[in-house]
Amino acid sequence: MVAVNSSLQAKLQALENLFREKLPSKIAEMDAALSRFLLNPQDHDALTLLHRLLHTMAGSAGTFGFPELGVDAREFEKKLKPLFDGEIWTKKTLSAYAKELRMYFDGVLLSAKNKSCNILIEETTENLKDNESSRLVYLVDEDNEATQSIKVQLEHFGYEVVLINQLKSLAIAIATRRPDIVVIEYGSVDGRMAGAEEIAKIKQHGRFHIPTIFVSNSSSFEYRLQAVRSGGDGYFTKPIDIVALTERIDAIVGREEPRGYRVLIIDDDVVTSEYYSVVLRNAGMSVKTLHDPAQVLNALTDFRPELILLDVYMPLCSGVELSKMIRQDNSYLDIPIVFLSSENDMGKQLDAVKAGADDFITKPIESQFLVASLTTRAERYRLLRALIMRDGLTGLYNHTAIKEELSAEISIAGRNQTPLALAILDLDFFKNVNDTYGHPVGDQVLRTLSRLLKQRLRRSDIVGRYGGEEFVIIFPSTTAIVARRVLEQVRIAFNKIEQHAEQGGFSVSFSAGVADLEQSIDADELFDIADTALYSAKQTGRNRIVLAGS
């Protein structure tokens, strides 16, 4: 998972929920404006209000998970524009427009209702992961016993695995159903390089371009070179490190696709900011636009941008003043600030840089140049933050970062009146693992759990290594009961994973305590409550999950 300052999906889900809840009142407001306009087509204020409300819906619906509604609102908005230039509609035209618009209102309310049902189903499911996101792996090996063991281990990590026991069946299987990746034995009874030769032959025929990982008993230069020449993307020697294999599969097929950089646009010009937000979203970025500079502190806390794009001139305060205000908070000293303005006075640009700006881009600018400039700065910021906030072994948030995340998430949950659960996990008898098998094997166990948590949990869930063998998970918009249900699935899967060591295979379990905001809204207290539940799990036999207060 790419290092980010926070879980973007949680923020978007919280904002989407809030937007969805307010849709009925927004529709009622638009319907009232429409009724005023129908009663008196000369009521310019009613027309202006209706146009503004439609414009707002067009700009926000797509951001909050209703793209089709946003597109439709834009069309209704466009139809009103000629009226501002003096065009006069007949009663028939006005009646037809009102009929279509009210049908749109009904569609908005229905979409909001359906979205609510989908979210309710998602929260109460036993596994919050989308089953359709499972990666299909073809495992090709004539050693049935060995492949069956690997299949079971990969399935614990959430993959869909299909065994192919005959090399000649691979091409037919691929033609029937295309896999995300092929893991294949390098040789077979047909020859010591038969697997590699078969992959090379299939690729030469142009029948597929599917990533391939070779597995072999040999680590010789000759075998590895032939694997590369055959189009291999990975090479593992037996016995296979399952965690390393899953990490390689994810790296190759892009299971953990990097989320777009979070960009906060601050500009009082709604049309201009909407234009640039579309440009950046099309480049894969996540964008929040802010038209009222007075809301910047809340936006920084909730959205936690990785880059701020702002204009020099705004009615409430200048961009230079706003930049100075942001830089006065130590939490935002390192966030890149880029000015985008038509101001070409070098003196004014220099003032912006002195105020803490990292760059000054003059309008107009080609879209691709804007994207490239912002991407470079946001990527550097993200990498630097990763060095500070991530645990070196697991790639999860470290002790300090996960506590900061919890405080921020509790604050967001409080503002949005949404639930939040906290779980603390601890590996059972981990000291025995280190003493018996050595610290490198202990590190392997830690990596296994971190990998499983990242794959089995939602992208919106925030996972950290609190210290040693202790892990912390923050579940935004989730109750403790639902969080426990999800973790129970992870606990069972983790206990079934076979860990490898020179002394032989073994398995490890974990215990956990879960609490939520029903127990406390204070971060430190919530930690203590979840930790007490964890202690209870340890005292009552380990390898179990205990709810706080149960």
C-alpha positions as CSV (number, residue, x, y, z in Angstrom):
1,M,0.0,0.0,0.0
2,V,1.4,3.3,-1.0
3,A,2.4,5.6,1.9
4,V,-0.2,8.3,2.4
5,N,-0.9,10.7,5.2
6,S,-4.3,9.1,5.8
7,S,-6.9,6.9,4.4
8,L,-8.5,8.8,1.5
9,Q,-11.4,6.5,1.2
10,A,-12.5,7.1,4.7
11,K,-12.7,10.8,4.1
12,L,-14.6,10.4,0.8
13,Q,-17.0,7.9,2.4
14,A,-17.7,10.3,5.3
15,L,-18.2,13.2,3.0
16,E,-20.4,11.1,0.7
17,N,-22.5,10.0,3.6
18,L,-23.0,13.6,4.6
19,F,-23.8,14.7,1.0
20,R,-26.3,11.8,0.6
21,E,-28.1,12.7,3.8
22,K,-28.5,16.3,2.7
23,L,-29.8,15.4,-0.8
24,P,-33.5,15.5,0.2
25,S,-33.1,19.0,1.6
26,K,-31.1,20.1,-1.5
27,I,-33.8,18.7,-3.7
28,A,-36.5,20.5,-1.7
29,E,-34.6,23.8,-2.0
30,M,-34.3,23.4,-5.8
31,D,-38.0,22.4,-6.1
32,A,-39.0,25.5,-4.1
33,A,-36.9,27.7,-6.4
34,L,-38.4,26.0,-9.5
35,S,-42.0,26.6,-8.1
36,R,-41.2,30.3,-7.6
37,F,-39.9,30.6,-11.1
38,L,-43.0,28.8,-12.5
39,L,-45.3,31.2,-10.7
40,N,-43.4,34.2,-12.1
41,P,-41.0,33.6,-15.0
42,Q,-39.8,37.2,-14.5
43,D,-38.5,36.5,-11.0
44,H,-34.8,36.9,-11.7
45,D,-33.9,36.0,-8.1
46,A,-35.7,32.7,-8.4
47,L,-34.0,31.9,-11.7
48,T,-30.6,32.8,-10.3
49,L,-31.1,30.7,-7.2
50,L,-32.2,27.7,-9.3
51,H,-29.2,28.1,-11.6
52,R,-26.8,28.3,-8.7
53,L,-28.3,25.3,-7.0
54,L,-28.1,23.2,-10.2
55,H,-24.5,24.4,-10.7
56,T,-23.6,23.3,-7.2
57,M,-25.2,19.9,-7.7
58,A,-23.4,19.5,-11.0
59,G,-20.0,20.2,-9.4
60,S,-20.5,18.2,-6.2
61,A,-22.5,15.1,-7.2
62,G,-19.7,13.4,-9.0
63,T,-17.3,14.1,-6.2
64,F,-19.5,12.4,-3.7
65,G,-20.3,9.2,-5.7
66,F,-23.2,10.3,-7.9
67,P,-21.5,11.1,-11.3
68,E,-24.6,10.6,-13.4
69,L,-26.6,13.0,-11.3
70,G,-23.9,15.6,-11.7
71,V,-23.9,15.2,-15.5
72,D,-27.7,15.5,-15.6
73,A,-27.6,18.6,-13.4
74,R,-25.1,20.2,-15.7
75,E,-27.4,19.8,-18.6
76,F,-30.3,21.3,-16.7
77,E,-28.0,24.2,-15.7
78,K,-27.0,24.8,-19.3
79,K,-30.6,25.0,-20.4
80,L,-31.2,27.9,-18.1
81,K,-28.2,30.0,-19.3
82,P,-30.0,31.5,-22.4
83,L,-32.6,33.0,-20.0
84,F,-29.9,35.2,-18.5
85,D,-29.2,36.6,-22.0
86,G,-32.8,37.7,-22.5
87,E,-34.3,34.6,-24.1
88,I,-38.0,34.1,-23.2
89,W,-39.5,30.7,-22.9
90,T,-43.1,29.8,-23.9
91,K,-45.4,28.2,-21.3
92,K,-45.0,24.9,-23.1
93,T,-41.2,25.1,-23.0
94,L,-41.2,26.1,-19.3
95,S,-43.7,23.3,-18.5
96,A,-41.6,20.7,-20.3
97,Y,-38.4,21.8,-18.5
98,A,-40.2,21.7,-15.1
99,K,-41.5,18.2,-15.8
100,E,-38.1,16.9,-16.8
101,L,-36.4,18.6,-13.8
102,R,-38.9,17.1,-11.4
103,M,-38.3,13.7,-12.9
104,Y,-34.6,14.3,-12.2
105,F,-35.4,15.2,-8.6
106,D,-37.2,11.8,-8.2
107,G,-34.2,10.1,-9.7
108,V,-31.8,11.8,-7.2
109,L,-33.9,10.7,-4.2
110,L,-34.1,7.2,-5.5
111,S,-30.3,7.1,-6.1
112,A,-29.7,8.3,-2.6
113,K,-32.0,5.7,-1.2
114,N,-30.3,2.9,-3.1
115,K,-26.9,4.1,-2.1
116,S,-27.9,4.0,1.5
117,C,-29.1,0.4,1.2
118,N,-25.8,-0.6,-0.5
119,I,-23.8,1.0,2.4
120,L,-25.9,-0.8,5.0
121,I,-25.4,-4.1,3.3
122,E,-21.6,-3.4,3.0
123,E,-21.3,-2.6,6.8
124,T,-23.1,-5.7,8.0
125,T,-21.3,-8.2,5.7
126,E,-19.0,-10.6,7.4
127,N,-16.1,-9.6,5.2
128,L,-15.9,-6.0,4.2
129,K,-13.7,-6.7,1.2
130,D,-15.2,-6.9,-2.2
131,N,-15.1,-10.5,-3.3
132,E,-15.0,-9.4,-6.9
133,S,-11.6,-7.8,-6.3
134,S,-10.0,-11.3,-5.7
135,R,-7.1,-11.9,-8.1
136,L,-7.2,-15.0,-10.2
137,V,-4.0,-17.1,-10.0
138,Y,-3.2,-20.1,-12.2
139,L,-0.9,-22.4,-10.3
140,V,0.8,-24.8,-12.7
141,D,2.7,-27.7,-11.3
142,E,2.5,-31.5,-11.6
143,D,3.3,-32.0,-7.9
144,N,-0.2,-32.2,-6.6
145,E,0.7,-32.2,-2.9
146,A,3.0,-29.2,-3.2
147,T,0.6,-27.1,-5.3
148,Q,-2.3,-27.9,-3.0
149,S,-0.4,-26.6,0.0
150,I,0.5,-23.4,-1.9
151,K,-3.1,-23.0,-3.1
152,V,-4.4,-23.2,0.4
153,Q,-1.9,-20.6,1.7
154,L,-2.6,-18.1,-1.2
155,E,-6.4,-18.5,-0.6
156,H,-5.9,-17.4,3.0
157,F,-4.5,-14.1,1.6
158,G,-7.7,-13.6,-0.5
159,Y,-6.6,-14.9,-3.9
160,E,-8.7,-17.2,-6.1
161,V,-6.4,-20.0,-7.1
162,V,-7.0,-22.6,-9.9
163,L,-4.7,-25.6,-10.0
164,I,-3.5,-26.8,-13.4
165,N,-1.7,-30.2,-13.1
166,Q,-0.8,-30.7,-16.7
167,L,1.4,-28.2,-18.6
168,K,-0.5,-28.8,-21.9
169,S,-3.7,-27.6,-20.2
170,L,-2.4,-24.1,-19.5
171,A,-3.1,-22.6,-23.0
172,I,-6.6,-24.0,-23.0
173,A,-7.3,-22.7,-19.5
174,I,-6.0,-19.2,-20.4
175,A,-8.2,-19.1,-23.5
176,T,-11.2,-20.1,-21.4
177,R,-10.7,-17.7,-18.6
178,R,-7.9,-15.1,-18.4
179,P,-6.0,-15.1,-15.1
180,D,-4.4,-12.1,-13.5
181,I,-1.1,-14.0,-13.1
182,V,0.4,-17.4,-13.7
183,V,2.6,-19.1,-11.1
184,I,4.3,-22.0,-12.9
185,E,6.9,-24.7,-12.1
186,Y,10.0,-24.0,-14.2
187,G,10.4,-27.6,-15.3
188,S,8.2,-30.7,-15.7
189,V,8.3,-34.4,-16.7
190,D,8.5,-33.1,-20.3
191,G,11.8,-31.4,-19.6
192,R,13.9,-29.5,-17.1
193,M,12.9,-26.2,-18.6
194,A,9.5,-27.3,-20.0
195,G,7.5,-24.7,-18.0
196,A,9.7,-21.8,-19.2
197,E,9.6,-23.1,-22.7
198,E,5.8,-23.4,-22.7
199,I,5.4,-19.8,-21.4
200,A,7.8,-18.5,-24.1
201,K,5.9,-20.4,-26.8
202,I,2.5,-19.1,-25.7
203,K,3.8,-15.5,-25.5
204,Q,5.5,-15.8,-28.9
205,H,2.2,-16.8,-30.5
206,G,0.7,-13.6,-29.1
207,R,-2.0,-15.4,-27.4
208,F,-1.7,-13.6,-24.1
209,H,0.4,-11.1,-22.1
210,I,-0.1,-12.3,-18.6
211,P,2.4,-11.8,-15.8
212,T,4.3,-15.0,-14.9
213,I,6.2,-16.1,-11.9
214,F,8.4,-19.2,-12.1
215,V,9.0,-21.6,-9.2
216,S,11.9,-24.0,-9.2
217,N,14.2,-26.1,-7.0
218,S,17.2,-24.5,-8.6
219,S,18.5,-21.0,-8.2
220,S,21.2,-21.3,-10.9
221,F,22.1,-18.5,-13.1
222,E,21.1,-20.6,-16.2
223,Y,17.6,-21.1,-15.0
224,R,17.1,-17.5,-13.9
225,L,18.4,-16.2,-17.2
226,Q,16.1,-18.5,-19.2
227,A,13.2,-17.4,-17.0
228,V,13.8,-13.8,-17.9
229,R,14.1,-14.7,-21.6
230,S,10.8,-16.5,-21.4
231,G,9.1,-13.4,-20.1
232,G,9.1,-14.2,-16.5
233,D,8.3,-11.4,-14.0
234,G,9.4,-13.3,-10.9
235,Y,11.4,-16.3,-9.8
236,F,11.2,-18.2,-6.5
237,T,13.0,-21.2,-5.2
238,K,11.4,-23.9,-3.1
239,P,10.3,-24.0,-0.3
240,I,8.4,-20.9,-1.2
241,D,8.1,-17.9,1.1
242,I,4.3,-17.3,0.8
243,V,4.5,-13.8,2.1
244,A,7.2,-12.9,-0.4
245,L,5.2,-14.5,-3.1
246,T,2.1,-12.5,-2.3
247,E,4.1,-9.3,-2.1
248,R,5.5,-10.1,-5.6
249,I,2.1,-10.9,-7.0
250,D,0.7,-7.6,-5.7
251,A,3.6,-5.6,-7.0
252,I,3.2,-7.2,-10.5
253,V,-0.5,-7.1,-11.0
254,G,-1.0,-3.8,-9.1
255,R,-3.4,-5.1,-6.5
256,E,-2.4,-2.2,-4.3
257,E,-2.9,0.6,-6.8
258,P,-1.6,3.9,-5.6
259,R,-4.4,6.3,-4.7
260,G,-4.3,9.7,-6.4
261,Y,-2.6,12.6,-4.7
262,R,-4.9,14.6,-2.5
263,V,-5.1,18.2,-3.8
264,L,-6.9,21.0,-2.1
265,I,-7.9,23.9,-4.5
266,I,-8.7,27.2,-2.8
267,D,-10.3,29.7,-5.2
268,D,-13.4,31.8,-5.0
269,D,-13.9,31.4,-8.7
270,V,-16.2,28.4,-8.8
271,V,-16.0,27.8,-12.6
272,T,-12.2,28.0,-12.7
273,S,-11.6,25.8,-9.7
274,E,-14.1,23.3,-11.1
275,Y,-12.2,23.2,-14.4
276,Y,-8.9,22.5,-12.7
277,S,-10.4,19.9,-10.4
278,V,-11.7,18.0,-13.5
279,V,-8.3,18.2,-15.1
280,L,-6.6,16.8,-11.9
281,R,-9.2,14.1,-11.3
282,N,-8.8,12.9,-14.9
283,A,-5.1,12.5,-14.0
284,G,-6.1,10.2,-11.1
285,M,-5.9,12.8,-8.3
286,S,-8.4,13.3,-5.5
287,V,-9.5,16.9,-5.4
288,K,-11.3,19.0,-2.9
289,T,-12.3,22.5,-3.9
290,L,-12.8,25.3,-1.3
291,H,-14.4,28.6,-2.2
292,D,-14.5,30.1,1.2
293,P,-11.0,30.6,2.6
294,A,-12.4,30.9,6.2
295,Q,-13.0,27.1,6.0
296,V,-9.4,26.3,5.2
297,L,-8.5,24.9,8.7
298,N,-11.4,22.5,8.7
299,A,-10.5,21.4,5.2
300,L,-6.9,20.8,6.1
301,T,-7.9,18.7,9.1
302,D,-10.6,16.6,7.3
303,F,-9.0,16.2,3.8
304,R,-5.4,16.4,4.8
305,P,-4.1,17.4,1.4
306,E,-0.7,16.5,-0.1
307,L,-0.7,19.7,-2.1
308,I,-2.5,23.0,-1.9
309,L,-3.3,24.9,-5.1
310,L,-4.5,28.5,-4.5
311,D,-5.1,31.8,-6.2
312,V,-3.5,35.1,-5.3
313,Y,-6.6,37.2,-5.3
314,M,-9.7,36.3,-3.2
315,P,-12.3,38.5,-1.6
316,L,-11.9,37.6,2.1
317,C,-8.1,37.4,2.2
318,S,-5.3,37.2,-0.3
319,G,-3.6,33.9,-1.2
320,V,-0.3,35.3,0.3
321,E,-2.0,35.9,3.7
322,L,-3.6,32.4,3.5
323,S,-0.3,30.8,2.8
324,K,1.3,32.6,5.8
325,M,-1.6,31.4,8.0
326,I,-1.1,27.8,6.9
327,R,2.6,27.9,7.4
328,Q,2.2,29.2,11.0
329,D,0.8,25.7,12.0
330,N,3.7,23.3,12.4
331,S,1.4,20.4,11.2
332,Y,1.4,22.0,7.7
333,L,5.0,23.3,7.4
334,D,5.9,20.7,4.7
335,I,2.7,20.6,2.6
336,P,3.6,21.9,-0.9
337,I,1.8,25.2,-1.7
338,V,1.5,26.1,-5.3
339,F,0.0,29.4,-6.6
340,L,-2.0,29.3,-9.8
341,S,-2.8,32.8,-11.0
342,S,-2.8,35.1,-13.9
343,E,-0.6,37.5,-11.9
344,N,2.6,38.0,-13.9
345,D,4.1,40.7,-11.7
346,M,7.4,39.2,-10.5
347,G,7.2,41.2,-7.3
348,K,3.9,39.7,-6.4
349,Q,5.2,36.2,-7.3
350,L,8.2,36.8,-5.1
351,D,5.9,37.8,-2.2
352,A,4.1,34.5,-2.6
353,V,7.3,32.5,-2.5
354,K,8.4,34.4,0.7
355,A,5.0,33.6,2.2
356,G,5.9,29.9,2.0
357,A,4.9,29.0,-1.6
358,D,6.8,26.2,-3.3
359,D,5.9,27.3,-6.8
360,F,4.1,29.9,-8.8
361,I,2.3,28.8,-12.0
362,T,1.0,31.5,-14.4
363,K,-2.3,31.0,-16.2
364,P,-3.1,29.9,-18.7
365,I,-1.2,26.6,-18.6
366,E,-1.6,23.5,-20.6
367,S,-3.3,20.7,-18.6
368,Q,-0.4,18.2,-19.0
369,F,2.1,20.7,-17.7
370,L,0.0,21.5,-14.7
371,V,-0.5,17.8,-13.9
372,A,3.2,17.1,-14.3
373,S,4.3,20.0,-12.0
374,L,1.8,19.1,-9.2
375,T,2.6,15.4,-9.5
376,T,6.3,15.9,-9.0
377,R,5.8,18.0,-5.8
378,A,3.0,15.8,-4.3
379,E,5.1,12.6,-5.0
380,R,8.1,14.1,-3.2
381,Y,5.9,15.1,-0.2
382,R,4.4,11.6,0.0
383,L,7.8,9.9,-0.1
384,L,9.2,12.1,2.6
385,R,6.1,11.5,4.8
386,A,6.5,7.8,4.3
387,L,10.0,7.9,5.7
388,I,8.7,9.6,8.8
389,M,5.4,7.8,9.4
390,R,6.0,4.2,8.2
391,D,7.4,1.2,10.0
392,G,10.4,0.0,8.1
393,L,9.7,-3.8,8.4
394,T,5.9,-3.9,7.6
395,G,5.3,-0.6,5.8
396,L,2.4,0.1,8.2
397,Y,2.0,3.3,10.1
398,N,4.4,3.6,13.0
399,H,3.5,4.2,16.7
400,T,3.4,8.0,16.5
401,A,1.6,8.1,13.2
402,I,-1.2,5.7,14.2
403,K,-2.0,7.7,17.3
404,E,-2.1,10.9,15.2
405,E,-4.5,9.1,12.8
406,L,-6.8,8.0,15.6
407,S,-7.1,11.6,17.0
408,A,-7.9,12.9,13.5
409,E,-10.4,10.1,12.7
410,I,-12.2,10.6,16.0
411,S,-12.5,14.3,15.2
412,I,-13.9,13.6,11.8
413,A,-16.3,11.0,13.2
414,G,-17.5,13.5,15.8
415,R,-18.2,16.2,13.2
416,N,-20.0,13.7,10.9
417,Q,-21.8,11.8,13.7
418,T,-20.4,8.5,12.4
419,P,-19.2,5.5,14.3
420,L,-15.5,4.5,14.6
421,A,-13.9,1.3,16.1
422,L,-10.4,0.7,17.3
423,A,-8.7,-2.7,17.6
424,I,-5.4,-3.7,19.2
425,L,-3.9,-7.0,18.1
426,D,-1.1,-8.9,19.7
427,L,0.6,-12.0,18.4
428,D,0.3,-14.9,20.8
429,F,3.6,-16.4,22.3
430,F,5.7,-14.3,19.9
431,K,8.7,-14.4,22.2
432,N,8.7,-18.2,21.8
433,V,8.7,-17.8,18.0
434,N,11.9,-15.6,18.2
435,D,13.5,-17.8,20.7
436,T,12.8,-21.0,18.8
437,Y,13.1,-20.0,15.2
438,G,15.2,-16.8,15.3
439,H,14.4,-13.1,14.8
440,P,14.4,-13.3,10.9
441,V,11.6,-15.8,11.1
442,G,9.9,-13.6,13.7
443,D,10.1,-10.8,11.2
444,Q,8.6,-13.0,8.6
445,V,5.6,-13.6,10.9
446,L,5.1,-9.9,11.4
447,R,5.2,-9.3,7.6
448,T,2.7,-12.1,7.1
449,L,0.2,-10.5,9.5
450,S,0.7,-7.0,8.1
451,R,0.2,-8.3,4.6
452,L,-2.9,-10.2,5.6
453,L,-4.4,-7.2,7.3
454,K,-3.8,-4.9,4.3
455,Q,-5.4,-7.5,1.9
456,R,-8.4,-8.5,4.1
457,L,-9.4,-5.1,5.3
458,R,-11.0,-2.2,3.5
459,R,-8.8,0.4,1.9
460,S,-10.4,2.9,4.3
461,D,-9.3,1.0,7.3
462,I,-6.0,2.4,8.8
463,V,-3.5,-0.2,10.0
464,G,-0.4,0.5,12.1
465,R,2.4,-1.4,13.9
466,Y,2.2,-0.1,17.5
467,G,5.4,-1.7,18.6
468,G,7.0,-5.1,18.7
469,E,4.3,-7.7,17.9
470,E,1.4,-5.3,18.6
471,F,-0.8,-3.9,15.8
472,V,-3.5,-1.2,15.8
473,I,-6.4,-0.9,13.3
474,I,-8.8,2.0,13.0
475,F,-12.1,1.2,11.4
476,P,-13.8,4.5,10.2
477,S,-17.6,4.5,9.9
478,T,-17.7,1.1,11.7
479,T,-19.1,-0.2,15.0
480,A,-17.1,-2.4,17.3
481,I,-19.4,-5.3,16.6
482,V,-18.8,-5.1,12.8
483,A,-15.1,-4.6,13.3
484,R,-14.9,-7.8,15.5
485,R,-16.8,-9.8,12.9
486,V,-14.3,-8.7,10.2
487,L,-11.2,-9.4,12.4
488,E,-12.6,-12.8,13.3
489,Q,-12.2,-13.8,9.6
490,V,-8.7,-12.4,9.6
491,R,-7.8,-14.3,12.8
492,I,-9.0,-17.6,11.4
493,A,-7.1,-17.1,8.1
494,F,-3.9,-16.0,9.9
495,N,-3.9,-19.1,12.1
496,K,-4.2,-21.3,9.1
497,I,-1.2,-19.8,7.3
498,E,1.9,-22.1,7.6
499,Q,5.0,-20.2,8.6
500,H,8.3,-21.6,7.4
501,A,11.6,-22.1,9.2
502,E,14.6,-24.5,9.0
503,Q,13.1,-26.5,11.9
504,G,9.9,-27.0,10.1
505,G,6.5,-25.4,9.5
506,F,4.4,-23.8,12.3
507,S,1.4,-21.5,12.7
508,V,0.8,-18.4,14.9
509,S,-2.3,-16.9,16.3
510,F,-3.2,-13.5,17.6
511,S,-5.5,-12.0,20.2
512,A,-7.3,-8.7,19.9
513,G,-9.4,-6.2,21.8
514,V,-12.0,-4.0,20.1
515,A,-13.6,-0.8,21.3
516,D,-15.6,2.0,19.7
517,L,-16.7,5.6,20.3
518,E,-19.6,4.3,22.5
519,Q,-17.0,3.7,25.2
520,S,-15.1,6.9,24.8
521,I,-14.4,9.8,22.3
522,D,-11.0,10.5,23.8
523,A,-8.1,8.9,21.8
524,D,-6.0,7.9,24.8
525,E,-9.0,6.5,26.7
526,L,-10.1,4.5,23.7
527,F,-6.6,3.0,23.4
528,D,-6.7,2.0,27.1
529,I,-10.2,0.5,26.7
530,A,-9.2,-1.6,23.7
531,D,-6.0,-2.6,25.4
532,T,-8.0,-3.8,28.4
533,A,-10.1,-5.9,26.1
534,L,-6.9,-7.3,24.6
535,Y,-5.7,-8.2,28.0
536,S,-8.9,-10.0,28.7
537,A,-8.5,-12.0,25.4
538,K,-5.0,-13.0,26.6
539,Q,-6.2,-14.0,30.0
540,T,-9.1,-16.1,28.7
541,G,-7.0,-18.4,26.5
542,R,-5.6,-16.3,23.6
543,N,-6.4,-16.7,19.9
544,R,-9.6,-14.8,20.3
545,I,-11.2,-11.3,20.0
546,V,-12.9,-9.6,22.9
547,L,-15.3,-6.7,22.7
548,A,-14.7,-3.9,25.3
549,G,-17.3,-4.1,28.0
550,S,-18.4,-7.7,27.2
